[in-house]
């Protein structure tokens, strides 16, 4: 997969998305059923949701300490 994350939410958010996008996408039923347009939309919504939850925020903090 190739993706460009512009980092408008910060470099930590771009790195988070880079790490999470493939597994998030591949876990979707829409992806496994080859409805790629829906899968991409659902994936981006899921990533946004993950970023707003405590676990995602903790990952951002950990990433900020790495980079």
N, C-alpha and C positions, 0 to 999 in steps of 0.2 A: 504494500500500500504506500502511496505517496500522498502527503498532505502538507500544507503550509499553514502554520499557526502563527499569526502575526504578533501575538503577544500584547494585544491592546489591553488585556487584563493583567499584564505583567509577565515577565519571563517565566515565573513559576507556573502560571496558568497554562502557558504554551507548552511547557515541559509536561505538566500533568496530562494535558490532552494528548500529547505525543505518546505518552506511556499507556493511556487508557483507551484510546479510540479503537484500536483493533479488537481488543477483547470485548469491549462494549458492543461493537458492531456485530461481531460473530455470535454473540449470545442472543441476538434478536431473532424471533420467529420470522419476521419479515425478510431478514437476510438469508436465513436457511431456505426460505421458500422462493428466493431469487427476486423478491420485490425490492430492488435496490434503491429506488427513489424513496419509498417509504422507510426503508431501513436507515438510510442516511439521515433523513429528517428525525426519526426516532432516536438515532444515536446522538445527534447534536442536542436534542432535548434532554436525553439521559445524562450527557456530560454536564450540561447546565445544572441539572438537578443534583448530580453528585457534588458539584462545586459548592452548592448551597447547604449541603449537609455536613455535620460534624466530621464524619470520616473523611470526606473530601477535603475539608479545610485542614484537617490534621496532615493529610498527604501534602498539601501545599506548603505547610510549615516545614515538614521534613525535606521537601524538595528545596526550599529556600536555604536550608542549611548545607545542602549538597553543592549547589551551584553558586 
